[in-house]
Amino acid sequence: HAAFNFVVQVVILFVTVFIHELGHSQAAIGQGGQAHSITLWPLGGFACVSHPKGPKADIWVALAGPLTHIPMCILW
C-alpha cells in the first residue's frame, strides 16, 4: 500500500511539474516566441523559452506556470 502511494505521488509530481513548465512554454509561444526545451528533475523543472516582447510579456510568461496549478488543485 505504501509503495503504491509513493508511485502515485511521484507520477503526480512529475505531471504537475511538466504541466507547469508547459504553461510557461505556451505563454511564450502566445507572445510570439519559442519554447526550446523542457528539463525535468525529481523536484522541479526548467522551461527554456524566448519571446521578442518586453517586460509585460515576461510577467505573463512567468505567471503562466503557477496559474496552471489552479485547475490541477481541483483535479488532484
Stockholm file with secondary structure:
# STOCKHOLM 1.0

chainA/1-76         HAAFNFVVQVVILFVTVFIHELGHSQAAIGQGGQAHSITLWPLGGFACVSHPKGPKADIWVALAGPLTHIPMCILW
#=GR chainA/1-76 SS CHHHHHHHHHHHHHHHHHHHHHHHHHHHHHTTCEEEEEEEETTEEEEEEECSSCHHHHHHHHHHHHHTHHHHHHHC
#=GC SS_cons        CHHHHHHHHHHHHHHHHHHHHHHHHHHHHHTTCEEEEEEEETTEEEEEEECSSCHHHHHHHHHHHHHTHHHHHHHC
//
